[in-house]
Amino acid sequence: MVSGVSDLADAVLPLIRTRADVWRWRTANEHGRQMHEAVAILEKAAEIEDPPVVFSVTQKAIASALKVIMRADDSSGIIGDACQALLDLHPQIAVRAKPAVGKLADWMIKFQFENECDYFHLDPVAYAPALGEKGIAAYRARLAEIEANLGPRPAEDERWTSSHFHEWFTLDRNAQRLAVFDRDVEAVIRTHARDQKVAAWLQDTAEALSEIGETDLAIDWARRAADFDHGHQSLKAAGYWCALLAAHRPDELLAARLEVFRRWPSSSTAAALYQDSGTAWSAYQNEVMEQLARSPHDAVVFAQHHLRDVRLAWDLAHTLSLENDRTWSDLAKAYERVDPIAVLPVLNRLVLTELVETGAQHYQIAARRLKKMRKLAAGSEHEADVDWFIAELRETNRRRPRLQQEFDRAGLP
């Protein structure tokens, strides 16, 4: 190993590799943060050090990182993000390092088809500048060879049960990205939309078309995805459709926002309509509030967090009989600055609801709310009522020693 590679490897690889018990969540998180330090070192080295050296160490770091994540509890995603950062860096460095295109293509194939860790994907579009024309041709040839050895292609609804599911999935993903690389509209639609039976596939098509600059077609396919059904994929696609309109056809955006709200009335779709309606909001306000009244949670959240009208939110919570305790808690915290005494009955109810369940966490939450009630009532005619309420809770729950302990810790009488 040459000196430059050795020095950089010594700085990076010990931060990636570990013998620690990363199946433990906390240990995994700590090591994941350490891995991000390694990524930062490589990113900085990519700007100032010899590209082949950085490329070599990055490739070693990727191999080690995948071994780590395979035995880690990465439910927080910290290690996964570090792995993805390394994979994002790899093709960028490859452009400057200029590795032999045959070896690079071989590495890409091996990563995707022979790697035990199949959590991540490579994008041939990102590698195209490093591969060049000959490298891309060699890469396509390797993919074709793999496909030829798999036998007949299974039907779409049989893909999941195929013994070569991973290979077919990886081949299809490569076909999608190579269609984008070729800027081939027909191939993009064929590989992304497939049989057009899933709204998300239609959005995938729109995103790929947008990537190659086919804006009008992208908007059309995004609209198709939004119109597919009333499910969550279509709702997501509707957001993308509106984003495309905002960027390319702003005059059509407001009508689209109104259509989306009418199909999926919620605090979030109302917020988007409110934001984009500007001075025309008054024309839609009554309709929006009438629709949201069917869902007290959405009506209150919209008024509080998007209209920034906490008084309206408070009134709606009462008139619409809001039942969501989390929304009540959030609203009470905001409304205490307007009328602290008015918040007391809400906190009273939330405390009683919390104590329906046993356990330290519930007792701690109840204790914090009671402490807040004492603070809000201090110096008012309600101060004695709050202390009486606490005394009643202590008596009622006298056989819950942990509750008494948490009340004591909170400084409650």
Secondary structure in CASP SS format (residue, H / E / C, confidence):
PFRMAT SS
TARGET T0000
AUTHOR 0000-0000-0000
METHOD secondary structure of the structure
MODEL  1
M C 1.00
V C 1.00
S H 1.00
G H 1.00
V H 1.00
S H 1.00
D H 1.00
L H 1.00
A H 1.00
D H 1.00
A H 1.00
V H 1.00
L H 1.00
P H 1.00
L H 1.00
I H 1.00
R C 1.00
T C 1.00
R C 1.00
A C 1.00
D C 1.00
V C 1.00
W C 1.00
R C 1.00
W H 1.00
R H 1.00
T H 1.00
A H 1.00
N H 1.00
E H 1.00
H H 1.00
G H 1.00
R H 1.00
Q H 1.00
M H 1.00
H H 1.00
E H 1.00
A H 1.00
V H 1.00
A H 1.00
I H 1.00
L H 1.00
E H 1.00
K H 1.00
A H 1.00
A H 1.00
E H 1.00
I H 1.00
E C 1.00
D C 1.00
P H 1.00
P H 1.00
V H 1.00
V H 1.00
F H 1.00
S H 1.00
V H 1.00
T H 1.00
Q H 1.00
K H 1.00
A H 1.00
I H 1.00
A H 1.00
S H 1.00
A H 1.00
L H 1.00
K H 1.00
V H 1.00
I H 1.00
M C 1.00
R C 1.00
A C 1.00
D C 1.00
D C 1.00
S C 1.00
S C 1.00
G C 1.00
I H 1.00
I H 1.00
G H 1.00
D H 1.00
A H 1.00
C H 1.00
Q H 1.00
A H 1.00
L H 1.00
L H 1.00
D H 1.00
L H 1.00
H H 1.00
P H 1.00
Q H 1.00
I H 1.00
A H 1.00
V H 1.00
R H 1.00
A H 1.00
K C 1.00
P C 1.00
A C 1.00
V H 1.00
G H 1.00
K H 1.00
L H 1.00
A H 1.00
D H 1.00
W H 1.00
M H 1.00
I H 1.00
K H 1.00
F H 1.00
Q H 1.00
F H 1.00
E C 1.00
N C 1.00
E C 1.00
C C 1.00
D C 1.00
Y C 1.00
F C 1.00
H C 1.00
L C 1.00
D C 1.00
P H 1.00
V H 1.00
A H 1.00
Y H 1.00
A H 1.00
P H 1.00
A H 1.00
L H 1.00
G H 1.00
E H 1.00
K H 1.00
G H 1.00
I H 1.00
A H 1.00
A H 1.00
Y H 1.00
R H 1.00
A H 1.00
R H 1.00
L H 1.00
A H 1.00
E H 1.00
I H 1.00
E H 1.00
A H 1.00
N C 1.00
L C 1.00
G C 1.00
P C 1.00
R C 1.00
P C 1.00
A C 1.00
E H 1.00
D H 1.00
E H 1.00
R H 1.00
W H 1.00
T H 1.00
S C 1.00
S C 1.00
H C 1.00
F H 1.00
H H 1.00
E H 1.00
W H 1.00
F H 1.00
T H 1.00
L H 1.00
D H 1.00
R H 1.00
N H 1.00
A H 1.00
Q H 1.00
R H 1.00
L H 1.00
A H 1.00
V H 1.00
F H 1.00
D H 1.00
R C 1.00
D C 1.00
V H 1.00
E H 1.00
A H 1.00
V H 1.00
I H 1.00
R H 1.00
T H 1.00
H H 1.00
A H 1.00
R C 1.00
D C 1.00
Q C 1.00
K C 1.00
V C 1.00
A H 1.00
A H 1.00
W H 1.00
L H 1.00
Q H 1.00
D H 1.00
T H 1.00
A H 1.00
E H 1.00
A H 1.00
L H 1.00
S H 1.00
E H 1.00
I C 1.00
G C 1.00
E C 1.00
T H 1.00
D H 1.00
L H 1.00
A H 1.00
I H 1.00
D H 1.00
W H 1.00
A H 1.00
R H 1.00
R H 1.00
A H 1.00
A H 1.00
D H 1.00
F C 1.00
D C 1.00
H C 1.00
G C 1.00
H H 1.00
Q H 1.00
S H 1.00
L H 1.00
K H 1.00
A H 1.00
A H 1.00
G H 1.00
Y H 1.00
W H 1.00
C H 1.00
A H 1.00
L H 1.00
L H 1.00
A H 1.00
A H 1.00
H H 1.00
R C 1.00
P H 1.00
D H 1.00
E H 1.00
L H 1.00
L H 1.00
A H 1.00
A H 1.00
R H 1.00
L H 1.00
E H 1.00
V H 1.00
F H 1.00
R H 1.00
R H 1.00
W C 1.00
P C 1.00
S C 1.00
S H 1.00
S H 1.00
T H 1.00
A H 1.00
A H 1.00
A H 1.00
L H 1.00
Y H 1.00
Q H 1.00
D H 1.00
S H 1.00
G H 1.00
T H 1.00
A H 1.00
W C 1.00
S H 1.00
A H 1.00
Y H 1.00
Q H 1.00
N H 1.00
E H 1.00
V H 1.00
M H 1.00
E H 1.00
Q H 1.00
L H 1.00
A C 1.00
R C 1.00
S C 1.00
P H 1.00
H H 1.00
D H 1.00
A H 1.00
V H 1.00
V H 1.00
F H 1.00
A H 1.00
Q H 1.00
H H 1.00
H H 1.00
L C 1.00
R C 1.00
D C 1.00
V H 1.00
R H 1.00
L H 1.00
A H 1.00
W H 1.00
D H 1.00
L H 1.00
A H 1.00
H H 1.00
T H 1.00
L C 1.00
S C 1.00
L C 1.00
E C 1.00
N C 1.00
D H 1.00
R H 1.00
T H 1.00
W H 1.00
S H 1.00
D H 1.00
L H 1.00
A H 1.00
K H 1.00
A H 1.00
Y H 1.00
E C 1.00
R C 1.00
V C 1.00
D C 1.00
P H 1.00
I H 1.00
A H 1.00
V H 1.00
L H 1.00
P H 1.00
V H 1.00
L H 1.00
N H 1.00
R H 1.00
L H 1.00
V H 1.00
L H 1.00
T H 1.00
E H 1.00
L C 1.00
V C 1.00
E C 1.00
T C 1.00
G C 1.00
A H 1.00
Q H 1.00
H H 1.00
Y H 1.00
Q H 1.00
I H 1.00
A H 1.00
A H 1.00
R H 1.00
R H 1.00
L H 1.00
K H 1.00
K H 1.00
M H 1.00
R H 1.00
K H 1.00
L H 1.00
A H 1.00
A C 1.00
G C 1.00
S C 1.00
E C 1.00
H C 1.00
E H 1.00
A H 1.00
D H 1.00
V H 1.00
D H 1.00
W H 1.00
F H 1.00
I H 1.00
A H 1.00
E H 1.00
L H 1.00
R H 1.00
E H 1.00
T H 1.00
N C 1.00
R C 1.00
R C 1.00
R C 1.00
P H 1.00
R H 1.00
L H 1.00
Q H 1.00
Q H 1.00
E H 1.00
F H 1.00
D H 1.00
R H 1.00
A C 1.00
G C 1.00
L C 1.00
P C 1.00
END
